[in-house]
Amino acid sequence: MAISLMRYGLRSAAFNLERTASLLSNTSAQRMKFIHTKVYCNGKVCYIQYQEPRELDLLERALALRRNYSKQHGRPEENRRKKALDSESDSDSDTECKGFDRSEFWRRKMRTVHNILDVDKDGLISFNDFLLLSERFKALGHLDDEQAKEFTAIIKLTWEQQWGAIDPYNFVTVEQYLEDMHHVLNDKTLKKKAHQWLPYLFKAVDKDKSGFISVNEFKLFFQCLGLSNEHAAVAFAVIDTNGDGKVSLKEFVKLGKDFFTTEDETRVSKMFWGPLTEV
């Protein structure tokens, strides 16, 4: 009988202790701390296992809940990775590189284009930069109304295909641009669409509509890119390989595409978008 009462007393005490611990736990939770207890009985003795309170790491929680977003606003990073992997079957063997082992020369070229597309020079590319650049070419007045509309539509489509949502919070950093261009060049479908705006740049600076660009018209091209006439003259002298003083639409588009696809430092296309950045 005495033993039974003793067991009852011990269990009652354990229950009260557990209840007290629970109350402490609820109170502490308000201070972002947690106390964990659990009662164990072996038939003779009941005891409480106690764990030291720990501070809840808010940063850890935030990191656990955070979704990694790509440069395309609102699209999870994991989805973009999956899309990149899914597109490997369409890769082009001429430009495919495993991982990110492209040459520093190619990376310099991509950084050069990023700097050109970053019209407002805030270190990021936005759709607004795309619009500003297109407006420069349309302001030359050499595109008719229909061509100007098509050009604007192509610019919008290019942005949406490569970077997604058009909103003021969707930016493309230098490293994102390098990564994205790598994936574009490894996907045949994206690669064909990536530079479909190049003919409109040509038509915008083909002042006399001759179907060829002279050195003076090439200077207009560089002016729209924010580059000097001196740089234009040097670049034109290099890309005009046959020395006839003009560049055709076909040559212009090929040079523009070749700039993005080749890692050969001897190709004259390296001059197409002006002098390469040093960093």
ZAVEX-593207 format. One line per 10 residues: number of its first residue (from 1); their letters; for each residue z, x, y of C-alpha. Coordinates in Angstrom, 2 decimals. Example, Ala and Ser with C-alpha at 12.3 -4.5 7.8 and 13.67 -1.06 7.14 Angstrom:
1> as> 7.80/12.30/-4.50 ~ 7.14/13.67/-1.06;
This chain:
1> maislmrygl> 0.00/0.00/0.00 ~ 0.93/2.81/2.38 ~ -2.25/4.62/1.55 ~ -4.34/1.49/2.26 ~ -2.64/1.02/5.63 ~ -3.24/4.66/6.42 ~ -6.94/4.29/5.60 ~ -7.13/1.13/7.69 ~ -5.43/2.87/10.59 ~ -7.77/5.85/10.40;
11> rsaafnlert> -10.85/3.62/10.32 ~ -9.55/1.54/13.25 ~ -8.92/4.72/15.20 ~ -12.41/5.93/14.32 ~ -13.91/2.63/15.46 ~ -12.05/2.84/18.79 ~ -13.16/6.43/19.25 ~ -16.76/5.49/18.52 ~ -16.56/2.59/20.98 ~ -15.11/4.90/23.63;
21> asllsntsaq> -17.84/7.44/22.97 ~ -20.45/4.70/23.30 ~ -19.05/3.68/26.68 ~ -19.04/7.30/27.79 ~ -22.62/7.60/26.61 ~ -23.72/4.56/28.65 ~ -21.92/5.85/31.73 ~ -23.32/9.33/31.32 ~ -26.84/8.00/30.86 ~ -26.76/6.93/34.45;
31> rmkfihtkvy> -26.27/10.60/35.30 ~ -29.21/11.48/32.98 ~ -26.88/12.88/30.24 ~ -26.54/11.79/26.65 ~ -23.59/11.96/24.20 ~ -24.37/11.45/20.52 ~ -21.61/10.52/18.02 ~ -21.53/9.40/14.42 ~ -18.56/8.46/12.19 ~ -18.26/9.95/8.69;
41> cngkvcyiqy> -15.61/8.89/6.08 ~ -15.03/10.62/2.75 ~ -12.56/8.09/1.42 ~ -9.52/9.89/2.77 ~ -10.41/11.09/6.22 ~ -12.76/9.72/8.90 ~ -14.12/12.00/11.57 ~ -16.65/11.93/14.42 ~ -19.49/14.36/14.73 ~ -19.90/15.27/18.39;
51> qepreldlle> -22.84/16.83/20.20 ~ -22.51/18.47/23.57 ~ -24.05/16.48/26.43 ~ -27.37/17.82/27.60 ~ -29.20/17.41/30.87 ~ -32.40/15.44/30.55 ~ -35.22/17.71/31.62 ~ -37.31/15.53/33.90 ~ -40.08/18.09/34.08 ~ -40.23/18.19/30.28;
61> ralalrrnys> -40.50/14.42/30.17 ~ -43.21/14.44/32.79 ~ -45.17/17.04/30.87 ~ -44.80/15.03/27.68 ~ -46.10/11.91/29.34 ~ -48.77/13.58/31.41 ~ -52.37/12.98/30.45 ~ -54.70/15.86/31.04 ~ -57.58/14.65/33.13 ~ -60.89/16.39/33.49;
71> kqhgrpeenr> -62.89/16.75/36.68 ~ -64.23/13.28/35.91 ~ -61.54/11.14/37.52 ~ -59.77/8.93/35.02 ~ -61.31/10.38/31.87 ~ -58.83/12.13/29.52 ~ -59.46/15.78/28.84 ~ -59.41/15.18/25.10 ~ -62.29/12.71/25.40 ~ -64.35/15.20/27.37;
81> rkkaldsesd> -63.67/17.86/24.73 ~ -64.69/15.44/22.00 ~ -67.89/14.64/23.83 ~ -68.63/18.34/24.16 ~ -68.09/18.83/20.43 ~ -70.22/15.79/19.61 ~ -73.08/17.25/21.63 ~ -73.14/20.50/19.68 ~ -75.68/19.06/17.31 ~ -78.09/18.82/20.25;
91> sdsdteckgf> -77.48/22.39/21.37 ~ -80.34/24.55/22.53 ~ -80.44/27.85/20.68 ~ -81.99/29.60/23.68 ~ -78.91/29.08/25.81 ~ -76.12/28.37/23.36 ~ -73.01/30.53/23.55 ~ -69.92/30.05/21.44 ~ -66.76/29.56/23.47 ~ -67.03/30.87/27.00;
101> drsefwrrkm> -68.47/34.27/26.31 ~ -71.29/34.06/28.83 ~ -71.90/37.17/30.86 ~ -70.23/37.91/34.16 ~ -73.72/37.91/35.68 ~ -74.23/34.27/34.66 ~ -70.78/33.38/35.94 ~ -71.60/34.98/39.30 ~ -74.70/32.83/39.53 ~ -72.74/29.66/38.81;
111> rtvhnildvd> -70.12/30.60/41.39 ~ -72.96/31.12/43.87 ~ -74.27/27.60/43.30 ~ -70.77/26.15/43.47 ~ -70.36/27.76/46.88 ~ -73.68/26.28/48.04 ~ -72.83/22.80/46.77 ~ -69.44/23.04/48.46 ~ -70.99/22.05/51.79 ~ -67.72/21.50/53.65;
121> kdglisfndf> -66.33/24.81/52.29 ~ -62.99/23.46/51.10 ~ -63.30/25.26/47.76 ~ -64.17/22.07/45.85 ~ -67.32/20.11/45.15 ~ -67.16/16.38/45.80 ~ -69.75/13.62/45.85 ~ -69.51/13.76/49.63 ~ -70.78/17.35/49.46 ~ -73.74/16.13/47.43;
131> lllserfkal> -74.51/13.51/50.05 ~ -74.22/16.00/52.90 ~ -76.62/18.36/51.15 ~ -79.14/15.62/50.44 ~ -78.95/14.44/54.06 ~ -79.89/17.94/55.23 ~ -83.09/17.82/53.20 ~ -83.91/14.25/54.19 ~ -83.30/15.10/57.86 ~ -86.30/17.45/57.77;
141> ghlddeqake> -88.39/14.28/57.77 ~ -90.88/15.37/55.12 ~ -89.87/12.79/52.53 ~ -91.26/9.30/52.94 ~ -88.90/6.33/52.69 ~ -89.53/5.81/49.00 ~ -88.99/9.48/48.17 ~ -85.81/9.55/50.25 ~ -84.44/6.57/48.31 ~ -85.38/8.18/45.01;
151> ftaiikltwe> -83.75/11.43/46.08 ~ -80.49/9.66/46.95 ~ -80.55/7.79/43.64 ~ -81.16/11.02/41.70 ~ -78.28/12.75/43.49 ~ -75.97/9.86/42.63 ~ -77.14/9.76/39.01 ~ -76.72/13.53/38.63 ~ -73.14/13.34/39.86 ~ -72.25/10.43/37.59;
161> qqwgaidpyn> -73.80/12.05/34.53 ~ -72.04/15.37/35.04 ~ -68.78/14.48/36.81 ~ -68.30/10.77/36.44 ~ -66.60/8.50/38.94 ~ -67.64/8.53/42.57 ~ -64.39/8.47/44.50 ~ -62.66/10.67/47.10 ~ -60.26/12.13/44.52 ~ -62.86/13.41/42.08;
171> fvtveqyled> -63.34/17.12/42.76 ~ -64.92/19.99/40.86 ~ -63.28/23.40/41.04 ~ -65.12/26.66/40.44 ~ -63.76/27.04/36.91 ~ -64.55/23.43/36.07 ~ -68.09/23.94/37.30 ~ -68.52/27.01/35.11 ~ -67.22/25.15/32.08 ~ -69.32/22.08/32.75;
181> mhhvlndktl> -72.54/24.02/33.24 ~ -71.86/25.83/29.98 ~ -71.67/22.49/28.17 ~ -74.71/21.10/29.98 ~ -76.86/24.03/28.93 ~ -75.75/23.63/25.31 ~ -76.85/19.99/25.23 ~ -80.58/19.32/25.21 ~ -80.29/15.84/26.69 ~ -78.02/16.86/29.56;
191> kkkahqwlpy> -80.03/20.01/30.15 ~ -83.24/18.04/30.73 ~ -81.53/15.75/33.24 ~ -79.42/18.34/35.05 ~ -82.10/19.59/37.42 ~ -84.26/16.52/37.91 ~ -83.56/16.68/41.66 ~ -85.39/20.02/42.10 ~ -88.84/18.43/42.76 ~ -87.32/16.48/45.66;
201> lfkavdkdks> -86.05/19.69/47.25 ~ -89.57/21.06/47.01 ~ -91.16/17.97/48.55 ~ -88.57/17.94/51.32 ~ -89.55/21.43/52.51 ~ -93.29/21.17/51.78 ~ -93.95/20.42/55.43 ~ -97.75/20.32/55.26 ~ -97.71/18.54/51.87 ~ -100.06/21.14/50.44;
211> gfisvnefkl> -98.32/21.28/47.09 ~ -97.22/24.84/47.84 ~ -94.33/26.39/49.75 ~ -94.97/29.23/52.16 ~ -92.36/31.75/53.27 ~ -91.68/29.68/56.41 ~ -91.16/26.54/54.35 ~ -88.92/28.49/51.98 ~ -86.84/29.37/55.03 ~ -86.34/25.62/55.57;
221> ffqclglsne> -85.09/25.43/52.00 ~ -82.53/28.16/52.63 ~ -81.50/26.63/55.95 ~ -80.60/23.41/54.14 ~ -78.54/25.49/51.70 ~ -76.69/27.06/54.61 ~ -78.38/30.46/54.18 ~ -80.13/32.68/56.70 ~ -83.85/33.24/57.32 ~ -83.38/36.90/56.42;
231> haavafavid> -82.05/35.95/52.99 ~ -84.95/33.55/52.58 ~ -87.54/36.21/53.40 ~ -86.02/38.67/50.93 ~ -85.76/36.06/48.17 ~ -89.31/34.81/48.71 ~ -90.70/38.35/48.50 ~ -89.04/38.72/45.12 ~ -89.95/35.37/43.55 ~ -93.57/35.48/44.80;
241> tngdgkvslk> -94.48/37.72/41.89 ~ -98.27/37.45/42.30 ~ -98.09/38.13/46.04 ~ -100.24/35.18/47.07 ~ -97.70/34.09/49.70 ~ -96.96/30.70/48.19 ~ -94.95/29.03/45.46 ~ -96.19/25.94/43.62 ~ -94.06/22.96/42.60 ~ -94.22/24.07/38.98;
251> efvklgkdff> -93.10/27.60/39.89 ~ -90.33/26.27/42.13 ~ -88.86/24.02/39.44 ~ -89.15/26.72/36.78 ~ -87.37/29.26/38.99 ~ -84.63/26.77/39.81 ~ -84.01/25.95/36.14 ~ -84.33/29.56/34.99 ~ -81.54/30.53/37.40 ~ -79.11/28.38/35.39;
261> ttedetrvsk> -80.32/29.14/31.87 ~ -80.94/32.87/31.70 ~ -78.51/35.76/31.54 ~ -81.28/38.32/31.99 ~ -80.50/40.28/35.15 ~ -84.13/41.37/35.51 ~ -85.45/37.81/36.06 ~ -86.61/37.15/39.63 ~ -85.03/33.68/39.45 ~ -81.68/35.31/40.26;
271> mfwgpltev> -82.80/35.23/43.92 ~ -83.67/31.53/43.95 ~ -80.33/30.32/45.38 ~ -79.81/33.29/47.67 ~ -77.60/36.38/47.32 ~ -75.05/36.20/44.53 ~ -71.38/36.00/45.38 ~ -69.36/39.16/44.91 ~ -66.33/37.47/43.35;
